[in-house]
Amino acid sequence: MTLAAPALAADPVRDATQRSLPELMDFYRDFHAHPELSLHEVQTAAKLAAEARKAGFKVTEKVGGTGVVAVIENGPGPILLIRADMDGLPVTEDTGLPFASKVRTTNDEGIETGVMHACGHDTHMASWIGTLRNLAAMKARWKGTLVMIAQPAEERGMGARMMLEDGLFTRFPRPQFALAFHDAASLPAGVVGVRSGYALANVDSVDIKVSGVGGHGAYPQTTRDPIVLASRIVTTLQTLVSREIDPQDSAVVTVGSFHGGSTHNIIGKEVTLLLTVRSYTPEVRRKLLDGIARIAKGEAIAAGIPEDRMPVVTVRNEGTPSTFNTEPLTGRLHSLWTSRFGKDRVVETPAVMGGEDFGRFYLADKSIQSMIFWVGGVPKAKWDAAQAGKEALPSLHSPFWAPEAEAVIGTATEAMTAAALDILKR
């Protein structure tokens, strides 16, 4: 699918992107058919490194695990970082595509699983190749340094941190600008979504171990039932968002797993709750995490739990910080893309409660101008049917997610190339 821009005149960026699109689609189909899980992106990284070398970049592999850093210097000027993520998900594909993934593997927890690019990272990587090829061929139009990174383990919230800890900002040119995009299951194919300020959420995983005193189900008076206590904790947690957070702030506390007990007539001694906690600002994040610990302990005291069996609240180490799109870069690119694609194809999008570790690059150096944007992937017929209430759309991470890849890759490559030429213009 070719999406025409409003202008009829020839455009070097658009024309170069359209010429390369058939080959970029070949890359996309290859990535889609051969996904690799987080921290195992070995073959994927090798393919991206090879393409960057062919385009004339100086390439370093195995940065932060399987990460790739490709650098091209083109005289004095700004330093721009462009990121794509590489990892697939432990999802068995059900799209019916002729190049659907048939990969099966054993994950790090020892569980056999299918593997799928259910979040669209295959479109991100194909666009990354298209962008670096465009910019390498257009060196006469820009000056500065381009740092293009292929990042591992975004789905586990680890890859950006790992690359930073392995010297991304010390071994390589430190960026003044950082860009990334993500395909969207909530926008029509080829539509660019832009958000200034907070764009994606803090994501924290919290475990609560609720202890009690077990015994016979027929004699509950001899026990301290952890299932009843855990149920109280779950219901009271709902007041964190509804009664302790300013209604104008956004927050989510979801108990995704409640596990305890073994059979009908035994009151067990332990329940485990698994939570996902979402927020945008550091202040709200702290209120939520502190509130979870306080509520768990308070309900245990009310239930008469002994001091040595108080709930244990554990915040997993690998949280994902919120992603913040800075000004003036976001407004500048919004205007640039509106002029290029037309106002109907560039829209303001709300912040979402999903997580993305791209925000770590900005947090590591807040002098960086940083932005992540969306490119819609929903085919027009499906979008129209959904708007009419006739069809439900699959979300990202769904085994049915199959974006209109040509529209995503063509739009993202053109948008990213145009953005880079504007940031690095002579």
Buried (B, 14 or more C-beta within 10 A) or exposed (E): BEBEBEEEEEBBBBEBBBEBBEEBBEBBBBBBBBBBBBBBBBBBBEBBBEBBEEBBBEBBBBBBBBBBBBBBBBEEBBBBBBBBBBBBBBBBBBBEEEEBBEBEBEEEEEEEBBBBBBBBBBBBBBBBBBBBBBBBBBBEBBBBBBBBBBBBBBBBBBBBBBBBEBEBBEEBBBBBBBBBBBBBBBBBBBBBBBBBEBBBBBBBBBBBBBBBBBBEBEEEEEBBBBBBBBBBBBEBBEEBBEEBBEEEEBBBBEBEEBEBBEEEEBBBBBBBBBBBBBBBBEEBBEBBBEBBBBBBBBBBEEBEBEEEBBBBBEBEEEBBBBBBBBEEBBBBBBEBBBBBBBEEBBBEBEBBBBBBBBBBBBBBBEEBBBBBBBBBBBBBEBBEBBEEEEEEBBEBBBBBBBBBBBBBBBBBBBBBBBBBBBBBEE
